[in-house]
Amino acid sequence: MKNIAVLGSTGSIGLSALEVIRHFPEKFRVIALSTNSNIELFERQIKEFRPEFACVSDTAAGKRLKAVKKTKIFFGEGGLEKIVQEKNTQEVLLAISGSAALLPLIKAIEANKQIALANKEALVMAGPIIMNMMVNKKASIIPVDSEQSAIWQCLEGHKSANLKSIYLTASGGPFRKTSKKKLEGISLAEVLKHPKWKMGRKITVDSATLMNKGLELLETMFLFNVQSEKIKILIHPEAIIHSMVEFIDGVVIAQLSATDMRIPIQYALSYPERFANSLPTVDFYKLKELHFEKPDFKKFPCLKLALQVAAELGTKPAVLNAANEVSVREFLNRRINFVDIPRIIERVLGSHRNKLKPDLADIIDADSWARLESYKTIGELS
């Protein structure tokens, strides 16, 4: 029986994780849950799983949470840090969206926890700092994102010196065949209709701009200690191959599975074991064909910006991430257009004075500066 803290339990990844846990009551126990502000759903989750600890990040929303017997309730970011440091917490599934996951991740590493990481932004912001922390700790990071999980599985048991290339696959999002001109008038409803994955609103927008793949490129660099030149982005509309690795002898190993996030989540929770389940599988007789394309950097400038940042690093990844978070939030709130997202990010990056060897304080300062600069830029555009 493994005690698992599910941070971000009311989001899409959190919901999928709890569904996996329901199917293995003899294997997993929910020791802690957290939400930002979805109190109604959170109360139902607490009633069902009866965790020892629960946390509401949004303190104002937390006032609506009813007292629960035998569950200790925390509030705010400090509450998340306490949960991951609890001695009975064995594995932390970190499914909090955005930069809010950074400090809980650091605290989980300091507490030597096994971490199932479903958040890419924390590594994008402070990848070198986080991975350096891991060297002298007993903590481990198991990737949950389908692409990172695929790379991790393909590399398992192989020497890093034998790696030639990583192929990071992308479905291409809803606008793979849409002309650049037509993107000017794209609506929010169209952006949120992803052709393959059912995800949260923020990551769905990132998939539409291909920024998600840019963030994953940075995440891959830090997680697997590879240079950006070794990572190739490949548009694969079927989304059956979740990523591939090529070795120096020309052998390519690919990880294939159905487009269902419960599959990588289950493996992250069960590792090093694999559990039988009734989840969807690949039907090769129906599949028939697989297609691959080069990404269109002119139509999807967010991806090009991410590649530029990957070549420079320093505080720029934190700025890229913060500007993107603000821009996506404002797009979701219908205050800017879809095509404004890369324009804002580019302007903010252009105004930033990069610090090449930042510490954590520098990262946090760059994040704060980029958010203010993003809102200033949005005001100038309107």
C-alpha positions as CSV (number, residue, x, y, z in Angstrom):
1,M,0.0,0.0,0.0
2,K,1.5,3.3,-1.1
3,N,0.4,6.6,0.4
4,I,-0.1,9.2,-2.3
5,A,-0.6,12.9,-2.1
6,V,-2.5,14.2,-5.2
7,L,-1.8,17.9,-5.5
8,G,-4.2,19.4,-8.0
9,S,-6.8,16.7,-7.5
10,T,-9.7,18.7,-9.1
11,G,-7.8,19.3,-12.4
12,S,-7.9,17.0,-15.4
13,I,-4.7,15.1,-14.4
14,G,-5.8,14.9,-10.8
15,L,-9.2,13.5,-11.8
16,S,-7.5,10.8,-13.9
17,A,-5.1,10.0,-11.1
18,L,-8.0,9.4,-8.7
19,E,-9.7,7.2,-11.2
20,V,-6.5,5.1,-11.4
21,I,-6.3,4.9,-7.6
22,R,-10.0,3.8,-7.4
23,H,-9.1,0.7,-9.5
24,F,-6.3,-0.3,-7.2
25,P,-7.6,0.1,-3.6
26,E,-5.2,-2.6,-2.4
27,K,-2.2,-0.8,-3.9
28,F,-2.8,2.9,-3.3
29,R,-4.1,5.1,-0.5
30,V,-4.8,8.8,-0.9
31,I,-3.1,10.5,2.0
32,A,-3.6,14.1,0.8
33,L,-5.5,16.1,-1.7
34,S,-5.3,19.7,-2.8
35,T,-7.2,22.1,-5.0
36,N,-6.9,25.8,-5.9
37,S,-10.6,26.8,-5.6
38,N,-13.0,24.1,-6.9
39,I,-14.5,23.6,-3.4
40,E,-17.7,21.7,-4.4
41,L,-15.8,18.9,-6.2
42,F,-13.0,19.0,-3.5
43,E,-15.6,18.3,-0.8
44,R,-16.8,15.2,-2.7
45,Q,-13.3,14.0,-3.1
46,I,-12.5,14.4,0.6
47,K,-15.7,12.5,1.5
48,E,-14.8,9.6,-0.9
49,F,-11.1,9.2,-0.2
50,R,-11.0,10.4,3.5
51,P,-7.4,11.8,3.3
52,E,-5.4,12.7,6.4
53,F,-4.6,16.1,4.9
54,A,-6.2,18.5,2.4
55,C,-5.2,21.9,1.2
56,V,-7.0,24.8,-0.6
57,S,-4.5,27.1,-2.2
58,D,-6.9,30.0,-2.7
59,T,-7.4,31.1,0.9
60,A,-10.6,33.1,0.0
61,A,-12.2,30.1,-1.7
62,G,-11.1,27.9,1.3
63,K,-13.6,29.8,3.5
64,R,-16.4,27.9,1.8
65,L,-14.9,24.5,2.7
66,K,-16.9,22.7,5.4
67,A,-15.1,21.1,8.3
68,V,-14.3,17.5,7.7
69,K,-13.7,14.9,10.5
70,K,-10.3,13.2,10.6
71,T,-8.9,15.4,7.7
72,K,-6.5,18.2,8.7
73,I,-7.1,21.2,6.4
74,F,-4.4,23.6,5.3
75,F,-4.7,26.8,3.3
76,G,-2.4,28.7,0.9
77,E,1.0,27.8,-0.6
78,G,2.4,27.0,2.8
79,G,-0.2,24.2,3.2
80,L,1.1,22.5,0.0
81,E,4.6,22.6,1.4
82,K,3.5,21.0,4.7
83,I,1.6,18.2,2.8
84,V,4.6,17.1,0.7
85,Q,6.9,17.1,3.8
86,E,4.6,14.9,5.9
87,K,6.5,11.7,6.9
88,N,3.6,9.4,5.9
89,T,3.5,10.8,2.3
90,Q,5.4,8.4,0.2
91,E,4.7,9.7,-3.3
92,V,3.6,13.1,-4.4
93,L,1.6,13.4,-7.7
94,L,2.3,17.0,-8.6
95,A,-0.5,18.0,-11.0
96,I,-0.7,21.7,-10.0
97,S,-0.8,23.9,-13.2
98,G,1.8,26.5,-13.9
99,S,4.5,28.1,-11.8
100,A,2.6,27.5,-8.5
101,A,4.1,24.0,-8.5
102,L,7.7,25.2,-8.2
103,L,8.0,25.6,-4.4
104,P,6.0,22.4,-3.6
105,L,8.3,20.5,-5.9
106,I,11.4,21.9,-4.2
107,K,10.0,21.0,-0.8
108,A,9.2,17.5,-2.0
109,I,12.8,17.1,-3.2
110,E,14.1,18.4,0.1
111,A,11.9,15.8,1.9
112,N,13.3,13.0,-0.3
113,K,9.9,12.0,-1.7
114,Q,9.1,10.1,-4.9
115,I,7.5,12.6,-7.2
116,A,5.2,11.8,-10.1
117,L,5.6,15.1,-12.0
118,A,2.7,16.2,-14.2
119,N,3.8,19.8,-14.2
120,K,6.3,21.1,-16.7
121,E,6.4,24.7,-15.8
122,A,8.4,24.2,-12.6
123,L,11.2,22.5,-14.5
124,V,11.1,25.1,-17.3
125,M,11.6,27.9,-14.8
126,A,14.3,26.3,-12.7
127,G,15.4,23.1,-14.3
128,P,19.1,23.3,-13.6
129,I,18.5,24.3,-10.0
130,I,16.0,21.4,-9.5
131,M,18.1,18.8,-11.1
132,N,21.2,19.9,-9.2
133,M,19.2,19.5,-6.0
134,M,18.4,15.9,-6.9
135,V,22.1,14.9,-6.9
136,N,22.5,14.8,-3.2
137,K,18.9,13.7,-2.4
138,K,17.1,10.4,-2.2
139,A,14.1,12.0,-4.0
140,S,13.2,10.8,-7.5
141,I,11.2,12.3,-10.3
142,I,9.0,10.1,-12.4
143,P,7.5,12.0,-15.4
144,V,3.7,11.8,-16.0
145,D,3.3,13.8,-19.2
146,S,2.9,11.3,-22.0
147,E,5.9,12.5,-24.0
148,Q,8.3,12.7,-21.0
149,S,7.1,9.3,-19.8
150,A,7.7,7.9,-23.2
151,I,11.3,9.2,-23.3
152,W,11.9,8.0,-19.8
153,Q,10.7,4.5,-20.7
154,C,12.7,4.3,-23.9
155,L,15.9,5.4,-22.2
156,E,15.5,3.1,-19.2
157,G,18.5,0.7,-19.0
158,H,20.5,2.5,-21.7
159,K,23.7,4.5,-21.3
160,S,23.3,8.3,-21.9
161,A,26.5,8.2,-23.9
162,N,24.7,6.0,-26.5
163,L,21.9,8.6,-27.1
164,K,21.9,10.3,-30.5
165,S,18.5,12.1,-30.7
166,I,15.2,12.4,-28.9
167,Y,12.1,12.8,-31.1
168,L,9.5,14.8,-29.2
169,T,6.2,14.2,-30.8
170,A,3.2,16.6,-31.1
171,S,-0.3,16.0,-32.4
172,G,-0.1,19.5,-34.1
173,G,-3.2,20.7,-32.2
174,P,-6.5,21.8,-33.7
175,F,-4.9,24.2,-36.3
176,R,-2.4,21.9,-37.9
177,K,-4.1,22.4,-41.3
178,T,-5.4,25.9,-40.7
179,S,-3.8,28.7,-42.7
180,K,-1.8,31.4,-40.8
181,K,-4.2,34.0,-42.1
182,K,-7.3,32.2,-40.7
183,L,-5.7,32.1,-37.2
184,E,-6.3,35.8,-36.9
185,G,-10.0,35.2,-36.4
186,I,-9.9,32.0,-34.3
187,S,-12.4,31.8,-31.4
188,L,-11.8,30.5,-27.9
189,A,-14.3,27.7,-28.6
190,E,-12.2,26.5,-31.6
191,V,-9.0,26.7,-29.6
192,L,-10.4,24.5,-26.8
193,K,-11.4,21.7,-29.2
194,H,-8.3,19.6,-29.2
195,P,-8.4,16.7,-31.7
196,K,-6.9,14.0,-29.5
197,W,-6.6,14.9,-25.9
198,K,-9.1,16.0,-23.2
199,M,-7.1,18.4,-21.0
200,G,-7.4,21.5,-18.9
201,R,-8.0,24.8,-20.5
202,K,-4.5,26.3,-20.1
203,I,-2.7,23.3,-21.6
204,T,-5.2,23.0,-24.4
205,V,-4.4,26.6,-25.4
206,D,-0.7,25.8,-25.2
207,S,-1.2,22.8,-27.5
208,A,-3.0,25.0,-30.0
209,T,-0.1,27.5,-30.1
210,L,2.5,24.7,-29.9
211,M,4.0,26.4,-26.9
212,N,3.3,23.2,-25.0
213,K,5.9,21.5,-27.2
214,G,8.3,24.4,-26.6
215,L,7.9,24.0,-22.9
216,E,8.4,20.3,-23.2
217,L,11.6,20.8,-25.1
218,L,13.0,22.8,-22.2
219,E,11.6,20.2,-19.8
220,T,13.3,17.4,-21.7
221,M,16.7,19.2,-21.7
222,F,16.7,19.5,-18.0
223,L,15.0,16.2,-17.1
224,F,17.3,14.0,-19.2
225,N,20.4,16.3,-19.3
226,V,20.5,16.7,-23.1
227,Q,21.3,19.7,-25.3
228,S,18.5,21.2,-27.3
229,E,20.3,20.2,-30.5
230,K,19.6,16.6,-29.7
231,I,15.9,17.1,-29.4
232,K,13.8,17.0,-32.6
233,I,10.2,18.0,-32.6
234,L,8.0,15.9,-34.8
235,I,4.3,16.5,-35.7
236,H,2.5,13.2,-35.4
237,P,-1.3,13.7,-35.8
238,E,-2.3,10.2,-34.7
239,A,-0.7,10.8,-31.3
240,I,0.0,7.1,-30.9
241,I,3.8,7.4,-30.7
242,H,4.3,9.5,-27.6
243,S,8.0,10.0,-28.2
244,M,11.1,8.2,-29.5
245,V,14.8,7.9,-28.9
246,E,17.5,7.2,-31.4
247,F,20.8,5.7,-30.4
248,I,24.2,6.1,-32.0
249,D,23.9,2.7,-33.8
250,G,20.8,3.9,-35.7
251,V,18.3,2.0,-33.6
252,V,15.1,3.9,-32.7
253,I,12.9,2.9,-29.8
254,A,9.4,4.3,-29.6
255,Q,6.8,4.2,-26.9
256,L,3.2,3.7,-28.2
257,S,-0.1,3.7,-26.4
258,A,-3.6,4.9,-26.7
259,T,-4.2,8.6,-26.1
260,D,-5.3,8.3,-22.5
261,M,-3.5,10.0,-19.7
262,R,-4.4,7.3,-17.2
263,I,-1.8,5.1,-18.8
264,P,1.3,7.2,-17.9
265,I,-0.3,8.2,-14.6
266,Q,-0.7,4.5,-13.6
267,Y,2.9,3.7,-14.5
268,A,4.2,6.7,-12.5
269,L,2.3,5.5,-9.5
270,S,3.1,1.8,-9.9
271,Y,6.7,2.1,-10.9
272,P,8.8,-0.1,-11.0
273,E,5.9,-2.5,-11.4
274,R,3.3,-2.6,-14.2
275,F,-0.3,-3.4,-13.3
276,A,-2.8,-5.0,-15.6
277,N,-5.8,-2.8,-16.4
278,S,-8.8,-2.4,-18.7
279,L,-7.6,0.9,-20.3
280,P,-7.7,1.4,-24.1
281,T,-5.0,-0.2,-26.1
282,V,-3.6,0.3,-29.6
283,D,-5.4,-1.6,-32.3
284,F,-2.9,-1.9,-35.1
285,Y,-5.4,-3.4,-37.5
286,K,-7.5,-0.3,-37.4
287,L,-4.6,2.1,-37.2
288,K,-3.2,1.2,-40.6
289,E,-1.0,4.4,-41.1
290,L,1.2,6.8,-39.1
291,H,2.1,10.2,-40.3
292,F,4.9,12.6,-39.5
293,E,5.6,16.2,-40.4
294,K,8.0,19.0,-39.6
295,P,6.5,21.8,-37.4
296,D,5.6,25.1,-39.1
297,F,7.6,27.7,-37.1
298,K,6.1,30.6,-39.1
299,K,2.5,29.6,-38.3
300,F,3.4,28.7,-34.7
301,P,5.9,31.4,-33.5
302,C,5.6,30.3,-29.9
303,L,7.6,27.2,-30.8
304,K,10.3,29.3,-32.4
305,L,10.5,31.5,-29.3
306,A,10.9,28.5,-27.1
307,L,13.8,27.2,-29.3
308,Q,15.5,30.6,-29.0
309,V,15.1,30.5,-25.3
310,A,16.5,26.9,-25.1
311,A,19.7,28.2,-26.8
312,E,20.1,31.0,-24.2
313,L,18.7,29.6,-21.0
314,G,19.5,31.7,-17.8
315,T,16.4,33.5,-16.6
316,K,14.8,33.5,-20.0
317,P,12.9,30.2,-19.6
318,A,11.2,31.6,-16.5
319,V,10.3,34.8,-18.4
320,L,9.0,32.7,-21.4
321,N,6.8,30.7,-19.0
322,A,5.4,33.7,-17.1
323,A,4.6,35.7,-20.2
324,N,2.9,32.7,-21.7
325,E,0.8,32.1,-18.5
326,V,-0.4,35.7,-18.4
327,S,-1.1,35.7,-22.1
328,V,-3.1,32.5,-22.0
329,R,-5.0,33.6,-19.0
330,E,-6.0,36.9,-20.7
331,F,-6.9,35.0,-23.9
332,L,-9.2,32.6,-21.8
333,N,-10.7,35.7,-20.3
334,R,-11.4,37.0,-23.8
335,R,-9.2,40.1,-23.4
336,I,-6.8,39.4,-26.2
337,N,-6.9,37.4,-29.4
338,F,-5.3,34.0,-30.1
339,V,-2.5,35.5,-32.3
340,D,-1.7,38.1,-29.6
341,I,-0.2,35.4,-27.4
342,P,3.1,35.0,-29.2
343,R,3.3,38.7,-29.9
344,I,3.2,39.5,-26.2
345,I,5.7,36.8,-25.3
346,E,8.1,38.0,-27.9
347,R,8.0,41.6,-26.7
348,V,8.4,40.6,-23.1
349,L,11.4,38.4,-23.9
350,G,12.9,41.2,-26.0
351,S,12.7,43.6,-23.0
352,H,14.3,41.1,-20.5
353,R,17.9,41.4,-19.4
354,N,19.0,37.8,-19.1
355,K,20.9,36.5,-16.1
356,L,22.9,33.4,-17.2
357,K,23.5,31.7,-13.9
358,P,20.5,32.5,-11.8
359,D,19.8,31.2,-8.3
360,L,16.2,30.6,-7.1
361,A,15.7,34.2,-6.0
362,D,16.7,35.4,-9.5
363,I,14.2,32.9,-11.0
364,I,11.4,34.2,-8.8
365,D,12.3,37.8,-9.5
366,A,12.3,37.1,-13.3
367,D,9.0,35.4,-13.0
368,S,7.4,38.4,-11.2
369,W,9.0,40.9,-13.6
370,A,7.7,39.1,-16.6
371,R,4.2,39.0,-15.3
372,L,4.1,42.7,-14.7
373,E,5.8,43.4,-18.1
374,S,3.2,41.1,-19.8
375,Y,0.3,43.0,-18.4
376,K,2.0,46.3,-19.4
377,T,2.4,45.0,-22.9
378,I,-1.2,43.8,-23.1
379,G,-2.3,47.3,-22.0
380,E,-0.2,48.8,-24.8
381,L,-1.8,46.5,-27.4
382,S,-5.4,47.3,-26.4
